[in-house]
Amino acid sequence: MYSATFTFAPGDYDDEFHRLDAIIADVARGIQGYLGEEAWESPATGLVSTVYYWESLEALQQLMQHPAHLAAKQQQAQWIKGYHVVIAQVLRAHGDGGIAHPLSAKAGAAGAPGAATAAPSHHP
C-alpha cells in the first residue's frame, strides 16, 4: 500500500478550480487500487493536508498522469499559495475500530478492499 499526502496553503478558488477538482476526485475514486482519502486542516497555520491511499504505485500513477490532473498542476499557482507532496509506502495500519478510516479493512489483510471516505477533495 501507498499513501500520497498533499499539503497546501489554500488560495482563491474559481469555477475552473472547482471543475477540475470534481473531475480529479471522480477519476481517483474510479481507479482500481484507490483505497480512500482523508483531509485535515490546521487552524494554527491554515494549511490543508489530504492523504490518499492506494494499493499500488501504478494506481497512484494513473491519477498523476490523467489529463485533468496535469492541467490542474499547470495552473495550481493561481489557486494555492504553495504545496508539498509526500509519497510513502504504508507498512501496516491498525486501530481499535472506534473511528472509520480508509485502511480499516486493509489492516492485516493485504489485498483486501478498503473503504473510501467522503473527504473533501482539493486536487490542484
N, CA, C and O atoms as a Tinker XYZ file with bonds, in Angstrom:
   496  protein
     1  N      0.839000   -1.180000    0.000000    73     2
     2  CA     0.000000    0.000000    0.000000    64     1     3
     3  C      0.882000    1.240000    0.000000    63     2     4     5
     4  O      2.036000    1.220000    0.428000    81     3
     5  N      0.287000    2.322000   -0.499000    73     3     6
     6  CA     0.997000    3.591000   -0.570000    64     5     7
     7  C      0.069000    4.718000   -0.153000    63     6     8     9
     8  O     -1.153000    4.618000   -0.267000    81     7
     9  N      0.673000    5.784000    0.328000    73     7    10
    10  CA    -0.091000    6.997000    0.597000    64     9    11
    11  C      0.560000    8.142000   -0.170000    63    10    12    13
    12  O      1.773000    8.169000   -0.377000    81    11
    13  N     -0.271000    9.075000   -0.580000    73    11    14
    14  CA     0.185000   10.307000   -1.200000    64    13    15
    15  C     -0.430000   11.431000   -0.376000    63    14    16    17
    16  O     -1.646000   11.620000   -0.381000    81    15
    17  N      0.416000   12.174000    0.332000    73    15    18
    18  CA    -0.060000   13.261000    1.181000    64    17    19
    19  C      0.203000   14.583000    0.479000    63    18    20    21
    20  O      1.343000   14.924000    0.165000    81    19
    21  N     -0.857000   15.306000    0.245000    73    19    22
    22  CA    -0.807000   16.593000   -0.440000    64    21    23
    23  C     -1.142000   17.668000    0.586000    63    22    24    25
    24  O     -2.285000   17.763000    1.035000    81    23
    25  N     -0.154000   18.479000    0.960000    73    23    26
    26  CA    -0.349000   19.559000    1.920000    64    25    27
    27  C     -0.202000   20.872000    1.176000    63    26    28    29
    28  O      0.741000   21.054000    0.406000    81    27
    29  N     -1.146000   21.800000    1.407000    73    27    30
    30  CA    -1.103000   23.051000    0.658000    64    29    31
    31  C     -1.680000   24.210000    1.446000    63    30    32    33
    32  O     -2.442000   24.027000    2.396000    81    31
    33  N     -1.299000   25.407000    1.028000    73    31    34
    34  CA    -1.849000   26.645000    1.572000    64    33    35
    35  C     -2.933000   27.107000    0.609000    63    34    36    37
    36  O     -2.626000   27.489000   -0.520000    81    35
    37  N     -4.188000   27.081000    1.025000    73    35    38
    38  CA    -5.277000   27.465000    0.121000    64    37    39
    39  C     -5.148000   28.912000   -0.346000    63    38    40    41
    40  O     -4.652000   29.780000    0.372000    81    39
    41  N     -5.604000   29.136000   -1.551000    73    39    42
    42  CA    -5.668000   30.475000   -2.121000    64    41    43
    43  C     -7.101000   30.776000   -2.513000    63    42    44    45
    44  O     -8.045000   30.444000   -1.797000    81    43
    45  N     -7.242000   31.411000   -3.663000    73    43    46
    46  CA    -8.570000   31.748000   -4.170000    64    45    47
    47  C     -8.988000   30.746000   -5.232000    63    46    48    49
    48  O     -8.285000   30.548000   -6.223000    81    47
    49  N    -10.127000   30.120000   -5.021000    73    47    50
    50  CA   -10.640000   29.134000   -5.965000    64    49    51
    51  C    -11.647000   29.802000   -6.893000    63    50    52    53
    52  O    -12.434000   30.651000   -6.474000    81    51
    53  N    -11.604000   29.401000   -8.164000    73    51    54
    54  CA   -12.570000   29.894000   -9.142000    64    53    55
    55  C    -13.336000   28.706000   -9.718000    63    54    56    57
    56  O    -13.153000   27.569000   -9.282000    81    55
    57  N    -14.191000   28.975000  -10.697000    73    55    58
    58  CA   -15.003000   27.907000  -11.292000    64    57    59
    59  C    -14.144000   26.819000  -11.930000    63    58    60    61
    60  O    -14.479000   25.638000  -11.841000    81    59
    61  N    -13.045000   27.202000  -12.568000    73    59    62
    62  CA   -12.167000   26.214000  -13.209000    64    61    63
    63  C    -11.535000   25.297000  -12.167000    63    62    64    65
    64  O    -11.408000   24.095000  -12.401000    81    63
    65  N    -11.140000   25.842000  -11.030000    73    63    66
    66  CA   -10.596000   25.019000   -9.959000    64    65    67
    67  C    -11.623000   23.972000   -9.528000    63    66    68    69
    68  O    -11.317000   22.783000   -9.442000    81    67
    69  N    -12.843000   24.433000   -9.257000    73    67    70
    70  CA   -13.879000   23.510000   -8.782000    64    69    71
    71  C    -14.223000   22.462000   -9.841000    63    70    72    73
    72  O    -14.497000   21.310000   -9.504000    81    71
    73  N    -14.211000   22.851000  -11.109000    73    71    74
    74  CA   -14.491000   21.905000  -12.193000    64    73    75
    75  C    -13.419000   20.816000  -12.238000    63    74    76    77
    76  O    -13.737000   19.627000  -12.263000    81    75
    77  N    -12.150000   21.223000  -12.249000    73    75    78
    78  CA   -11.057000   20.246000  -12.293000    64    77    79
    79  C    -11.006000   19.410000  -11.027000    63    78    80    81
    80  O    -10.752000   18.207000  -11.094000    81    79
    81  N    -11.240000   20.017000   -9.886000    73    79    82
    82  CA   -11.214000   19.296000   -8.623000    64    81    83
    83  C    -12.252000   18.176000   -8.614000    63    82    84    85
    84  O    -11.964000   17.065000   -8.168000    81    83
    85  N    -13.451000   18.464000   -9.103000    73    83    86
    86  CA   -14.512000   17.451000   -9.158000    64    85    87
    87  C    -14.149000   16.320000  -10.119000    63    86    88    89
    88  O    -14.383000   15.149000   -9.820000    81    87
    89  N    -13.581000   16.669000  -11.266000    73    87    90
    90  CA   -13.172000   15.647000  -12.234000    64    89    91
    91  C    -12.099000   14.751000  -11.635000    63    90    92    93
    92  O    -12.187000   13.525000  -11.717000    81    91
    93  N    -11.087000   15.364000  -11.032000    73    91    94
    94  CA    -9.977000   14.594000  -10.463000    64    93    95
    95  C    -10.468000   13.689000   -9.337000    63    94    96    97
    96  O    -10.029000   12.543000   -9.234000    81    95
    97  N    -11.367000   14.182000   -8.496000    73    95    98
    98  CA   -11.916000   13.351000   -7.417000    64    97    99
    99  C    -12.647000   12.140000   -7.990000    63    98   100   101
   100  O    -12.481000   11.027000   -7.491000    81    99
   101  N    -13.450000   12.344000   -9.029000    73    99   102
   102  CA   -14.180000   11.239000   -9.659000    64   101   103
   103  C    -13.224000   10.242000  -10.303000    63   102   104   105
   104  O    -13.411000    9.030000  -10.195000    81   103
   105  N    -12.206000   10.760000  -10.970000    73   103   106
   106  CA   -11.219000    9.883000  -11.612000    64   105   107
   107  C    -10.511000    9.045000  -10.554000    63   106   108   109
   108  O    -10.385000    7.829000  -10.703000    81   107
   109  N    -10.048000    9.692000   -9.486000    73   107   110
   110  CA    -9.324000    8.966000   -8.430000    64   109   111
   111  C    -10.174000    7.840000   -7.870000    63   110   112   113
   112  O     -9.711000    6.706000   -7.746000    81   111
   113  N    -11.412000    8.150000   -7.534000    73   111   114
   114  CA   -12.292000    7.141000   -6.927000    64   113   115
   115  C    -12.637000    6.012000   -7.886000    63   114   116   117
   116  O    -13.057000    4.939000   -7.453000    81   115
   117  N    -12.466000    6.239000   -9.179000    73   115   118
   118  CA   -12.755000    5.213000  -10.172000    64   117   119
   119  C    -11.566000    4.335000  -10.539000    63   118   120   121
   120  O    -11.722000    3.364000  -11.280000    81   119
   121  N    -10.399000    4.658000  -10.038000    73   119   122
   122  CA    -9.192000    3.887000  -10.365000    64   121   123
   123  C     -9.134000    2.630000   -9.506000    63   122   124   125
   124  O     -9.254000    2.687000   -8.282000    81   123
   125  N     -8.946000    1.491000  -10.174000    73   123   126
   126  CA    -8.741000    0.235000   -9.458000    64   125   127
   127  C     -7.490000    0.398000   -8.600000    63   126   128   129
   128  O     -6.415000    0.688000   -9.124000    81   127
   129  N     -7.618000    0.217000   -7.308000    73   127   130
   130  CA    -6.485000    0.388000   -6.408000    64   129   131
   131  C     -6.589000    1.625000   -5.529000    63   130   132   133
   132  O     -5.765000    1.809000   -4.633000    81   131
   133  N     -7.593000    2.487000   -5.767000    73   131   134
   134  CA    -7.854000    3.615000   -4.878000    64   133   135
   135  C     -8.513000    3.062000   -3.625000    63   134   136   137
   136  O     -9.502000    2.333000   -3.714000    81   135
   137  N     -7.976000    3.401000   -2.458000    73   135   138
   138  CA    -8.496000    2.854000   -1.207000    64   137   139
   139  C     -9.278000    3.867000   -0.378000    63   138   140   141
   140  O    -10.075000    3.481000    0.477000    81   139
   141  N     -9.063000    5.137000   -0.615000    73   139   142
   142  CA    -9.767000    6.161000    0.145000    64   141   143
   143  C     -8.895000    7.358000    0.414000    63   142   144   145
   144  O     -7.741000    7.418000   -0.012000    81   143
   145  N     -9.459000    8.311000    1.125000    73   143   146
   146  CA    -8.743000    9.545000    1.433000    64   145   147
   147  C     -9.294000   10.144000    2.714000    63   146   148   149
   148  O    -10.399000    9.821000    3.152000    81   147
   149  N     -8.506000   11.015000    3.295000    73   147   150
   150  CA    -8.938000   11.786000    4.452000    64   149   151
   151  C     -8.252000   13.145000    4.381000    63   150   152   153
   152  O     -7.151000   13.261000    3.843000    81   151
   153  N     -8.898000   14.167000    4.922000    73   151   154
   154  CA    -8.350000   15.518000    4.848000    64   153   155
   155  C     -8.341000   16.166000    6.223000    63   154   156   157
   156  O     -9.201000   15.903000    7.064000    81   155
   157  N     -7.346000   17.020000    6.427000    73   155   158
   158  CA    -7.170000   17.717000    7.696000    64   157   159
   159  C     -6.821000   19.173000    7.415000    63   158   160   161
   160  O     -6.162000   19.484000    6.423000    81   159
   161  N     -7.264000   20.050000    8.291000    73   159   162
   162  CA    -6.888000   21.456000    8.201000    64   161   163
   163  C     -6.318000   21.889000    9.541000    63   162   164   165
   164  O     -6.871000   21.565000   10.592000    81   163
   165  N     -5.211000   22.623000    9.504000    73   163   166
   166  CA    -4.594000   23.128000   10.717000    64   165   167
   167  C     -5.126000   24.521000   11.012000    63   166   168   169
   168  O     -4.879000   25.447000   10.239000    81   167
   169  N     -5.847000   24.689000   12.107000    73   167   170
   170  CA    -6.324000   26.024000   12.462000    64   169   171
   171  C     -5.167000   26.998000   12.714000    63   170   172   173
   172  O     -5.298000   28.197000   12.467000    81   171
   173  N     -4.047000   26.487000   13.201000    73   171   174
   174  CA    -2.910000   27.352000   13.527000    64   173   175
   175  C     -2.234000   27.928000   12.286000    63   174   176   177
   176  O     -1.808000   29.083000   12.287000    81   175
   177  N     -2.136000   27.116000   11.217000    73   175   178
   178  CA    -1.408000   27.570000   10.017000    64   177   179
   179  C     -2.311000   27.813000    8.822000    63   178   180   181
   180  O     -1.923000   28.501000    7.878000    81   179
   181  N     -3.523000   27.247000    8.856000    73   179   182
   182  CA    -4.416000   27.339000    7.706000    64   181   183
   183  C     -4.086000   26.341000    6.609000    63   182   184   185
   184  O     -4.758000   26.312000    5.578000    81   183
   185  N     -3.061000   25.522000    6.815000    73   183   186
   186  CA    -2.689000   24.521000    5.812000    64   185   187
   187  C     -3.714000   23.391000    5.784000    63   186   188   189
   188  O     -4.302000   23.037000    6.807000    81   187
   189  N     -3.913000   22.839000    4.602000    73   187   190
   190  CA    -4.796000   21.693000    4.401000    64   189   191
   191  C     -3.927000   20.518000    3.980000    63   190   192   193
   192  O     -3.006000   20.677000    3.180000    81   191
   193  N     -4.214000   19.361000    4.508000    73   191   194
   194  CA    -3.481000   18.154000    4.146000    64   193   195
   195  C     -4.481000   17.064000    3.808000    63   194   196   197
   196  O     -5.350000   16.731000    4.614000    81   195
   197  N     -4.354000   16.514000    2.615000    73   195   198
   198  CA    -5.203000   15.415000    2.183000    64   197   199
   199  C     -4.314000   14.205000    1.941000    63   198   200   201
   200  O     -3.308000   14.293000    1.237000    81   199
   201  N     -4.690000   13.080000    2.526000    73   199   202
   202  CA    -3.933000   11.836000    2.375000    64   201   203
   203  C     -4.774000   10.890000    1.527000    63   202   204   205
   204  O     -5.921000   10.591000    1.860000    81   203
   205  N     -4.191000   10.426000    0.431000    73   203   206
   206  CA    -4.834000    9.467000   -0.469000    64   205   207
   207  C     -4.141000    8.125000   -0.277000    63   206   208   209
   208  O     -2.916000    8.066000   -0.164000    81   207
   209  N     -4.918000    7.050000   -0.241000    73   207   210
   210  CA    -4.370000    5.709000   -0.037000    64   209   211
   211  C     -4.577000    4.875000   -1.290000    63   210   212   213
   212  O     -5.642000    4.907000   -1.905000    81   211
   213  N     -3.540000    4.126000   -1.659000    73   211   214
   214  CA    -3.517000    3.367000   -2.909000    64   213   215
   215  C     -2.972000    1.962000   -2.671000    63   214   216   217
   216  O     -2.099000    1.763000   -1.825000    81   215
   217  N     -3.481000    1.004000   -3.408000    73   215   218
   218  CA    -2.952000   -0.362000   -3.329000    64   217   219
   219  C     -1.569000   -0.460000   -3.946000    63   218   220   221
   220  O     -0.751000   -1.271000   -3.513000    81   219
   221  N     -1.293000    0.379000   -4.977000    73   219   222
   222  CA    -0.016000    0.264000   -5.691000    64   221   223
   223  C      0.415000    1.623000   -6.227000    63   222   224   225
   224  O     -0.385000    2.551000   -6.342000    81   223
   225  N      1.696000    1.714000   -6.550000    73   223   226
   226  CA     2.200000    2.925000   -7.194000    64   225   227
   227  C      1.600000    3.091000   -8.583000    63   226   228   229
   228  O      1.399000    4.214000   -9.045000    81   227
   229  N      1.318000    1.988000   -9.243000    73   227   230
   230  CA     0.710000    2.053000  -10.576000    64   229   231
   231  C     -0.657000    2.732000  -10.522000    63   230   232   233
   232  O     -0.994000    3.526000  -11.400000    81   231
   233  N     -1.437000    2.421000   -9.497000    73   231   234
   234  CA    -2.754000    3.055000   -9.338000    64   233   235
   235  C     -2.584000    4.553000   -9.106000    63   234   236   237
   236  O     -3.293000    5.357000   -9.711000    81   235
   237  N     -1.659000    4.933000   -8.241000    73   235   238
   238  CA    -1.379000    6.340000   -7.992000    64   237   239
   239  C     -0.922000    7.037000   -9.272000    63   238   240   241
   240  O     -1.353000    8.155000   -9.554000    81   239
   241  N     -0.062000    6.391000  -10.040000    73   239   242
   242  CA     0.435000    6.980000  -11.289000    64   241   243
   243  C     -0.679000    7.218000  -12.305000    63   242   244   245
   244  O     -0.606000    8.158000  -13.096000    81   243
   245  N     -1.705000    6.376000  -12.286000    73   243   246
   246  CA    -2.837000    6.603000  -13.194000    64   245   247
   247  C     -3.467000    7.960000  -12.937000    63   246   248   249
   248  O     -3.821000    8.676000  -13.874000    81   247
   249  N     -3.607000    8.312000  -11.664000    73   247   250
   250  CA    -4.164000    9.621000  -11.345000    64   249   251
   251  C     -3.185000   10.726000  -11.727000    63   250   252   253
   252  O     -3.584000   11.731000  -12.315000    81   251
   253  N     -1.924000   10.550000  -11.401000    73   251   254
   254  CA    -0.926000   11.588000  -11.670000    64   253   255
   255  C     -0.798000   11.879000  -13.166000    63   254   256   257
   256  O     -0.461000   12.999000  -13.550000    81   255
   257  N     -1.061000   10.890000  -14.007000    73   255   258
   258  CA    -0.917000   11.056000  -15.448000    64   257   259
   259  C     -2.218000   11.421000  -16.151000    63   258   260   261
   260  O     -2.229000   11.615000  -17.367000    81   259
   261  N     -3.311000   11.515000  -15.404000    73   259   262
   262  CA    -4.587000   11.857000  -16.020000    64   261   263
   263  C     -4.547000   13.304000  -16.527000    63   262   264   265
   264  O     -3.997000   14.172000  -15.850000    81   263
   265  N     -5.120000   13.576000  -17.703000    73   263   266
   266  CA    -5.085000   14.932000  -18.269000    64   265   267
   267  C     -5.651000   16.022000  -17.343000    63   266   268   269
   268  O     -5.128000   17.136000  -17.328000    81   267
   269  N     -6.691000   15.731000  -16.585000    73   267   270
   270  CA    -7.253000   16.742000  -15.678000    64   269   271
   271  C     -6.269000   17.069000  -14.558000    63   270   272   273
   272  O     -6.144000   18.226000  -14.157000    81   271
   273  N     -5.574000   16.053000  -14.055000    73   271   274
   274  CA    -4.585000   16.295000  -13.006000    64   273   275
   275  C     -3.423000   17.108000  -13.569000    63   274   276   277
   276  O     -2.946000   18.037000  -12.915000    81   275
   277  N     -2.969000   16.775000  -14.755000    73   275   278
   278  CA    -1.872000   17.524000  -15.382000    64   277   279
   279  C     -2.274000   18.973000  -15.636000    63   278   280   281
   280  O     -1.465000   19.881000  -15.448000    81   279
   281  N     -3.510000   19.197000  -16.060000    73   279   282
   282  CA    -3.995000   20.566000  -16.299000    64   281   283
   283  C     -4.044000   21.351000  -14.986000    63   282   284   285
   284  O     -3.646000   22.516000  -14.944000    81   283
   285  N     -4.529000   20.718000  -13.919000    73   283   286
   286  CA    -4.600000   21.389000  -12.623000    64   285   287
   287  C     -3.201000   21.711000  -12.111000    63   286   288   289
   288  O     -2.969000   22.781000  -11.549000    81   287
   289  N     -2.282000   20.791000  -12.305000    73   287   290
   290  CA    -0.910000   21.016000  -11.841000    64   289   291
   291  C     -0.283000   22.216000  -12.548000    63   290   292   293
   292  O      0.454000   22.982000  -11.929000    81   291
   293  N     -0.565000   22.383000  -13.820000    73   291   294
   294  CA    -0.019000   23.515000  -14.577000    64   293   295
   295  C     -0.589000   24.843000  -14.088000    63   294   296   297
   296  O      0.065000   25.879000  -14.211000    81   295
   297  N     -1.794000   24.823000  -13.539000    73   295   298
   298  CA    -2.471000   26.057000  -13.131000    64   297   299
   299  C     -2.500000   26.267000  -11.619000    63   298   300   301
   300  O     -3.077000   27.246000  -11.144000    81   299
   301  N     -1.890000   25.368000  -10.861000    73   299   302
   302  CA    -2.025000   25.379000   -9.408000    64   301   303
   303  C     -1.627000   26.708000   -8.763000    63   302   304   305
   304  O     -2.201000   27.077000   -7.738000    81   303
   305  N     -0.678000   27.427000   -9.321000    73   303   306
   306  CA    -0.197000   28.669000   -8.703000    64   305   307
   307  C     -1.287000   29.739000   -8.607000    63   306   308   309
   308  O     -1.193000   30.635000   -7.768000    81   307
   309  N     -2.308000   29.661000   -9.444000    73   307   310
   310  CA    -3.381000   30.655000   -9.352000    64   309   311
   311  C     -4.414000   30.307000   -8.279000    63   310   312   313
   312  O     -5.260000   31.140000   -7.954000    81   311
   313  N     -4.361000   29.088000   -7.719000    73   311   314
   314  CA    -5.356000   28.663000   -6.733000    64   313   315
   315  C     -4.788000   28.402000   -5.353000    63   314   316   317
   316  O     -5.506000   28.505000   -4.359000    81   315
   317  N     -3.514000   28.066000   -5.276000    73   315   318
   318  CA    -2.917000   27.763000   -3.973000    64   317   319
   319  C     -1.632000   28.568000   -3.801000    63   318   320   321
   320  O     -1.009000   28.994000   -4.773000    81   319
   321  N     -1.252000   28.766000   -2.537000    73   319   322
   322  CA    -0.101000   29.615000   -2.227000    64   321   323
   323  C      1.180000   28.817000   -2.018000    63   322   324   325
   324  O      2.228000   29.392000   -1.725000    81   323
   325  N      1.106000   27.539000   -2.162000    73   323   326
   326  CA     2.262000   26.660000   -2.000000    64   325   327
   327  C      1.803000   25.265000   -1.635000    63   326   328   329
   328  O      0.719000   25.083000   -1.081000    81   327
   329  N      2.636000   24.273000   -1.950000    73   327   330
   330  CA     2.253000   22.888000   -1.644000    64   329   331
   331  C      3.474000   22.020000   -1.432000    63   330   332   333
   332  O      4.600000   22.406000   -1.747000    81   331
   333  N      3.229000   20.847000   -0.896000    73   331   334
   334  CA     4.252000   19.820000   -0.710000    64   333   335
   335  C      3.555000   18.464000   -0.809000    63   334   336   337
   336  O      2.469000   18.280000   -0.259000    81   335
   337  N      4.176000   17.521000   -1.504000    73   335   338
   338  CA     3.615000   16.174000   -1.670000    64   337   339
   339  C      4.614000   15.161000   -1.120000    63   338   340   341
   340  O      5.814000   15.251000   -1.379000    81   339
   341  N      4.102000   14.198000   -0.359000    73   339   342
   342  CA     4.917000   13.103000    0.158000    64   341   343
   343  C      4.273000   11.803000   -0.278000    63   342   344   345
   344  O      3.103000   11.553000    0.010000    81   343
   345  N      5.044000   10.968000   -0.979000    73   343   346
   346  CA     4.603000    9.631000   -1.370000    64   345   347
   347  C      5.320000    8.655000   -0.430000    63   346   348   349
   348  O      6.544000    8.689000   -0.304000    81   347
   349  N      4.550000    7.792000    0.223000    73   347   350
   350  CA     5.148000    6.872000    1.195000    64   349   351
   351  C      4.552000    5.481000    1.058000    63   350   352   353
   352  O      3.394000    5.320000    0.671000    81   351
   353  N      5.357000    4.486000    1.381000    73   351   354
   354  CA     4.855000    3.126000    1.431000    64   353   355
   355  C      4.286000    2.880000    2.829000    63   354   356   357
   356  O      4.929000    3.184000    3.834000    81   355
   357  N      3.084000    2.333000    2.878000    73   355   358
   358  CA     2.419000    2.031000    4.149000    64   357   359
   359  C      2.787000    0.602000    4.528000    63   358   360   361
   360  O      2.454000   -0.343000    3.814000    81   359
   361  N      3.465000    0.455000    5.636000    73   359   362
   362  CA     3.892000   -0.871000    6.073000    64   361   363
   363  C      2.795000   -1.608000    6.816000    63   362   364   365
   364  O      2.658000   -2.823000    6.676000    81   363
   365  N      2.019000   -0.890000    7.600000    73   363   366
   366  CA     0.908000   -1.506000    8.312000    64   365   367
   367  C     -0.043000   -0.419000    8.768000    63   366   368   369
   368  O      0.326000    0.752000    8.857000    81   367
   369  N     -1.264000   -0.818000    9.053000    73   367   370
   370  CA    -2.275000    0.098000    9.579000    64   369   371
   371  C     -3.105000   -0.674000   10.599000    63   370   372   373
   372  O     -3.469000   -1.828000   10.374000    81   371
   373  N     -3.394000   -0.032000   11.708000    73   371   374
   374  CA    -4.228000   -0.692000   12.719000    64   373   375
   375  C     -4.938000    0.351000   13.572000    63   374   376   377
   376  O     -4.542000    1.516000   13.606000    81   375
   377  N     -5.961000   -0.067000   14.239000    73   375   378
   378  CA    -6.709000    0.792000   15.150000    64   377   379
   379  C     -7.630000   -0.059000   15.991000    63   378   380   381
   380  O     -7.635000   -1.285000   15.878000    81   379
   381  N     -8.410000    0.594000   16.835000    73   379   382
   382  CA    -9.304000   -0.151000   17.711000    64   381   383
   383  C    -10.713000   -0.273000   17.155000    63   382   384   385
   384  O    -11.594000   -0.837000   17.805000    81   383
   385  N    -10.932000    0.262000   15.935000    73   383   386
   386  CA   -12.245000    0.192000   15.319000    64   385   387
   387  C    -13.195000    1.293000   15.763000    63   386   388   389
   388  O    -14.346000    1.336000   15.328000    81   387
   389  N    -12.720000    2.184000   16.630000    73   387   390
   390  CA   -13.567000    3.233000   17.153000    64   389   391
   391  C    -13.831000    4.375000   16.180000    63   390   392   393
   392  O    -14.768000    5.149000   16.374000    81   391
   393  N    -13.019000    4.485000   15.142000    73   391   394
   394  CA   -13.237000    5.508000   14.116000    64   393   395
   395  C    -13.119000    4.870000   12.740000    63   394   396   397
   396  O    -12.399000    3.889000   12.551000    81   395
   397  N    -13.828000    5.436000   11.801000    73   395   398
   398  CA   -13.722000    4.956000   10.418000    64   397   399
   399  C    -12.413000    5.460000    9.822000    63   398   400   401
   400  O    -11.983000    6.579000   10.103000    81   399
   401  N    -11.793000    4.641000    9.012000    73   399   402
   402  CA   -10.557000    5.020000    8.335000    64   401   403
   403  C    -10.504000    4.286000    7.000000    63   402   404   405
   404  O    -10.952000    3.143000    6.914000    81   403
   405  N     -9.965000    4.917000    5.958000    73   403   406
   406  CA    -9.901000    4.266000    4.645000    64   405   407
   407  C     -9.169000    2.925000    4.656000    63   406   408   409
   408  O     -9.448000    2.069000    3.817000    81   407
   409  N     -8.242000    2.730000    5.586000    73   407   410
   410  CA    -7.490000    1.475000    5.614000    64   409   411
   411  C     -8.003000    0.481000    6.643000    63   410   412   413
   412  O     -7.370000   -0.553000    6.860000    81   411
   413  N     -9.118000    0.760000    7.274000    73   411   414
   414  CA    -9.639000   -0.148000    8.298000    64   413   415
   415  C     -9.776000   -1.571000    7.780000    63   414   416   417
   416  O     -9.432000   -2.514000    8.493000    81   415
   417  N    -10.263000   -1.751000    6.570000    73   415   418
   418  CA   -10.436000   -3.085000    6.002000    64   417   419
   419  C     -9.111000   -3.689000    5.564000    63   418   420   421
   420  O     -9.027000   -4.895000    5.330000    81   419
   421  N     -8.059000   -2.850000    5.450000    73   419   422
   422  CA    -6.755000   -3.334000    4.991000    64   421   423
   423  C     -5.895000   -3.848000    6.135000    63   422   424   425
   424  O     -4.951000   -4.599000    5.891000    81   423
   425  N     -6.186000   -3.473000    7.363000    73   423   426
   426  CA    -5.340000   -3.817000    8.492000    64   425   427
   427  C     -5.139000   -5.322000    8.569000    63   426   428   429
   428  O     -6.087000   -6.077000    8.784000    81   427
   429  N     -3.925000   -5.738000    8.394000    73   427   430
   430  CA    -3.590000   -7.148000    8.492000    64   429   431
   431  C     -4.068000   -7.989000    7.331000    63   430   432   433
   432  O     -3.942000   -9.212000    7.377000    81   431
   433  N     -4.621000   -7.370000    6.275000    73   431   434
   434  CA    -5.161000   -8.150000    5.160000    64   433   435
   435  C     -4.727000   -7.519000    3.836000    63   434   436   437
   436  O     -5.521000   -6.856000    3.168000    81   435
   437  N     -3.494000   -7.726000    3.471000    73   435   438
   438  CA    -3.000000   -7.168000    2.209000    64   437   439
   439  C     -3.872000   -7.651000    1.067000    63   438   440   441
   440  O     -4.149000   -8.843000    0.937000    81   439
   441  N     -4.298000   -6.716000    0.249000    73   439   442
   442  CA    -5.116000   -7.054000   -0.908000    64   441   443
   443  C     -6.608000   -6.942000   -0.663000    63   442   444   445
   444  O     -7.385000   -6.993000   -1.616000    81   443
   445  N     -7.036000   -6.790000    0.595000    73   443   446
   446  CA    -8.470000   -6.642000    0.870000    64   445   447
   447  C     -8.910000   -5.250000    0.453000    63   446   448   449
   448  O     -8.140000   -4.298000    0.584000    81   447
   449  N    -10.130000   -5.109000   -0.046000    73   447   450
   450  CA   -10.577000   -3.784000   -0.474000    64   449   451
   451  C    -10.743000   -2.853000    0.711000    63   450   452   453
   452  O    -11.181000   -3.270000    1.784000    81   451
   453  N    -10.390000   -1.580000    0.512000    73   451   454
   454  CA   -10.530000   -0.574000    1.551000    64   453   455
   455  C    -11.831000    0.171000    1.393000    63   454   456   457
   456  O    -12.514000    0.032000    0.378000    81   455
   457  N    -12.174000    0.953000    2.378000    73   455   458
   458  CA   -13.405000    1.744000    2.332000    64   457   459
   459  C    -13.065000    3.173000    1.991000    63   458   460   461
   460  O    -12.274000    3.801000    2.694000    81   459
   461  N    -13.641000    3.704000    0.931000    73   459   462
   462  CA   -13.403000    5.089000    0.556000    64   461   463
   463  C    -14.202000    5.996000    1.481000    63   462   464   465
   464  O    -15.313000    5.660000    1.890000    81   463
   465  N    -13.627000    7.147000    1.804000    73   463   466
   466  CA   -14.320000    8.109000    2.645000    64   465   467
   467  C    -14.810000    9.264000    1.797000    63   466   468   469
   468  O    -14.416000    9.408000    0.640000    81   467
   469  N    -15.653000   10.070000    2.364000    73   467   470
   470  CA   -16.185000   11.224000    1.653000    64   469   471
   471  C    -15.465000   12.485000    2.080000    63   470   472   473
   472  O    -16.105000   13.490000    2.389000    81   471
   473  N    -14.142000   12.448000    2.102000    73   471   474
   474  CA   -13.356000   13.619000    2.489000    64   473   475
   475  C    -13.397000   14.664000    1.395000    63   474   476   477
   476  O    -13.603000   14.334000    0.227000    81   475
   477  N    -13.201000   15.933000    1.763000    73   475   478
   478  CA   -13.145000   16.967000    0.737000    64   477   479
   479  C    -11.971000   16.735000   -0.191000    63   478   480   481
   480  O    -10.959000   16.156000    0.203000    81   479
   481  N    -12.107000   17.181000   -1.400000    73   479   482
   482  CA   -11.084000   16.907000   -2.408000    64   481   483
   483  C     -9.950000   17.913000   -2.365000    63   482   484   485
   484  O     -9.075000   17.807000   -1.506000    81   483
   485  N     -9.938000   18.869000   -3.251000    73   483   486
   486  CA    -8.875000   19.857000   -3.442000    64   485   487
   487  C     -7.644000   19.212000   -4.052000    63   486   488   489
   488  O     -6.631000   19.017000   -3.380000    81   487
   489  N     -7.740000   18.890000   -5.306000    73   487   490
   490  CA    -6.668000   18.256000   -6.057000    64   489   491
   491  C     -6.067000   19.236000   -7.069000    63   490   492   493
   492  O     -6.239000   19.018000   -8.268000    81   491
   493  N     -5.387000   20.277000   -6.665000    73   491   494
   494  CA    -4.812000   21.151000   -7.695000    64   493   495
   495  C     -3.748000   20.469000   -8.497000    63   494   496
   496  O     -3.171000   21.075000   -9.400000    81   495
